[in-house]
């Protein structure tokens, strides 16, 4: 009888732990970029920007990484294992595989900034839905579309971007892609990014 009671207690404890899963913010779109177009100060600067915005929003004790690929880094390998939740506690994806599948929960209403606000999308003024990634749909790198590994802010280079609202000019997969819709046109400057509906924003994930 004592052994049966012990098993039941452990099972109950396990169930209690499962219900207490941390659903505090572990994903957000930056509310603002660096102000220098695609020059984010490299990955280190982008990560620091994520951490600063998260801390200002009251989320502490997490290691933040920008969802950005470089010539030798895949964005999908930078963001931890998941699951990830937005500022309202809504689950975005369970793991890396589901994030890069049709089973993620990213929409205009869930791809929120660190303050829990919706990012302006297609049809809004100004449109800010172009999100810097430098990545293919599976989260791997496009080496020549990272604006010099996020250090360029002029007319040279290009950056692959996704649509945070999953909406574009048509119903193609690219137009609806959150991480790989089209490259910037006219370079890597703030003006060039704004020209196609962006503002130098990027995704941040809690890797730990």
VOGU-3710 file (C-alpha; in Angstrom, 3 decimals, decimal comma):
1> xxxxxxxxxx> 0,000/0,000/0,000  2,841/2,400/0,816  4,475/1,757/-2,578  1,206/2,435/-4,429  0,735/5,700/-2,535  4,254/6,822/-3,426  3,671/6,191/-7,133  0,408/8,121/-7,028  2,101/11,045/-5,306  4,888/11,175/-7,867
11> xxxxxxxxxx> 2,384/11,002/-10,716  0,398/13,858/-9,237  3,559/15,890/-8,788  4,486/15,310/-12,420  1,058/16,466/-13,569  1,350/19,583/-11,423  4,736/20,406/-12,946  3,356/19,995/-16,468  0,536/22,444/-15,728  3,041/24,987/-14,431
21> xxxxxxxxxx> 4,840/25,392/-17,773  6,436/28,798/-18,160  4,427/30,748/-20,722  6,033/34,125/-20,076  7,246/35,999/-23,137  9,935/34,113/-25,055  9,283/35,515/-28,535  8,649/38,965/-29,940  9,123/41,250/-32,917  11,258/44,247/-32,040
31> xxxxxxxxxx> 9,165/47,385/-31,603  12,014/49,349/-33,151  15,136/48,584/-35,116  18,622/49,994/-34,770  17,693/53,117/-36,727  20,556/52,358/-39,105  18,740/50,093/-41,526  20,191/46,590/-41,615  23,290/47,639/-39,662  22,463/45,989/-36,350
41> xxxxxxxxxx> 26,011/45,739/-35,096  26,235/42,138/-36,281  24,651/39,274/-34,375  26,073/40,527/-31,070  24,440/43,905/-31,522  21,128/42,373/-32,577  21,113/40,022/-29,584  21,859/42,916/-27,249  18,971/44,891/-28,774  16,630/41,957/-28,100
51> xxxxxxxxxx> 17,803/41,749/-24,488  17,428/45,485/-23,944  13,866/45,589/-25,272  12,861/42,511/-23,270  14,285/43,957/-20,057  12,502/47,259/-20,658  9,292/45,241/-21,014  9,932/43,615/-17,630  11,151/40,204/-18,804  14,415/39,266/-17,134
61> xxxxxxxxxx> 16,544/36,170/-16,627  16,418/34,942/-20,235  19,077/34,729/-22,937  17,788/36,416/-26,082  18,934/35,746/-29,626  17,883/37,483/-32,826  16,425/35,260/-35,543  19,060/36,164/-38,123  21,232/34,115/-40,429  24,750/35,088/-41,521
71> xxxxxxxxxx> 27,150/33,672/-44,102  28,136/30,910/-41,662  25,166/30,767/-39,246  21,603/29,512/-39,658  18,923/31,445/-37,793  17,170/28,220/-36,789  20,239/27,127/-34,812  20,315/30,276/-32,680  16,936/30,222/-30,974  16,955/27,263/-28,578
81> xxxxxxxxxx> 14,505/24,383/-28,520  11,175/26,016/-27,627  8,326/26,195/-26,911  7,956/29,958/-27,414  5,219/32,319/-26,251  4,387/35,904/-27,179  3,824/38,797/-24,764  0,240/37,661/-24,148  1,222/34,092/-23,303  0,026/32,690/-26,631
91> xxxxxxxxxx> 2,112/29,807/-27,937  3,899/30,498/-31,211  5,437/27,055/-31,735  6,465/23,985/-29,742  9,908/23,505/-31,261  12,186/24,401/-34,174  10,522/21,915/-36,516  6,988/23,188/-35,896  8,139/26,801/-36,135  9,343/26,123/-39,668
101> xxxxxxxxxx> 6,236/24,208/-40,702  2,620/25,024/-41,450  1,810/24,219/-37,830  3,185/27,367/-36,191  0,767/29,947/-34,833  2,326/33,078/-36,286  -0,229/35,587/-37,586  -0,556/39,354/-37,531  -2,432/38,997/-34,234  0,206/36,810/-32,560
111> xxxxxxxxxx> 3,495/38,161/-33,970  3,500/40,895/-31,332  6,254/43,217/-30,203  7,700/43,072/-26,679  4,963/45,416/-25,447  2,222/43,100/-26,674  1,369/45,370/-29,602  0,457/44,312/-33,144  2,980/45,221/-35,847  1,537/47,307/-38,670
121> xxxxxxxxxx> 0,981/45,147/-41,741  -0,153/45,431/-45,319  -2,943/48,029/-45,507  -1,789/49,877/-42,385  0,086/53,169/-42,455  2,956/52,896/-42,248  3,383/49,259/-43,246  6,172/47,692/-41,105  5,692/43,997/-41,857  9,061/43,333/-43,564
131> xxxxxxxxxx> 11,138/41,552/-40,910  14,888/41,013/-41,379  15,964/37,351/-41,390  18,530/36,570/-44,092  16,959/33,112/-44,216  15,253/30,533/-46,385  11,824/29,189/-45,308  13,516/26,392/-43,340  15,574/28,881/-41,341  18,880/28,242/-43,077
141> xxxxxxxxxx> 21,107/31,001/-44,419  21,089/32,904/-47,696  24,685/34,067/-47,565  24,360/36,998/-49,977  21,167/38,400/-48,430  22,299/39,361/-44,916  23,512/42,918/-45,588  27,097/42,033/-44,788  26,081/39,915/-41,810  24,014/42,830/-40,462
151> xxxxxxxxxx> 26,720/45,473/-40,618  25,731/47,405/-43,783  23,527/50,468/-43,787  23,999/51,892/-47,281  23,029/51,276/-50,877  25,058/48,087/-51,183  23,841/44,599/-50,323  20,406/43,107/-49,714  18,521/41,410/-46,908  15,977/38,598/-47,105
161> xxxxxxxxxx> 12,866/39,493/-45,133  9,680/37,800/-44,008  6,151/39,160/-43,519  5,057/39,294/-39,891  1,400/39,547/-40,946  1,725/36,617/-43,402  0,285/38,843/-46,148  1,758/40,086/-49,436  0,889/41,062/-52,973  -0,611/37,662/-53,816
171> xxxxxxxxxx> -1,432/34,258/-52,328  1,948/32,683/-53,014  3,848/30,828/-50,319  6,523/33,519/-50,360  4,020/36,321/-49,812  2,636/34,486/-46,786  6,018/33,520/-45,347  6,919/34,880/-41,929  10,658/34,482/-42,543  11,422/34,400/-46,284
181> xxxxxxxxxx> 9,235/36,586/-48,521  11,560/38,790/-50,571  14,864/40,625/-50,529  15,201/44,320/-49,811  15,384/46,565/-52,840  17,819/49,447/-53,138  20,259/48,305/-50,491  20,415/48,015/-46,719  19,626/51,569/-45,611  16,685/52,529/-43,437
191> xxxxxxxxxx> 15,121/54,255/-46,441  15,515/51,138/-48,603  13,879/48,942/-45,962  10,978/51,349/-45,525  10,530/51,459/-49,295  9,051/47,943/-49,423  7,120/48,043/-46,144  9,731/47,582/-43,454  11,429/49,446/-40,638  14,507/47,383/-39,803
201> xxxxxxxx> 12,622/45,146/-37,361  13,573/41,547/-36,536  12,407/38,564/-34,483  13,762/37,774/-31,010  13,618/34,361/-29,313  14,562/33,294/-25,798  17,205/30,645/-26,404  17,429/29,744/-22,713
//
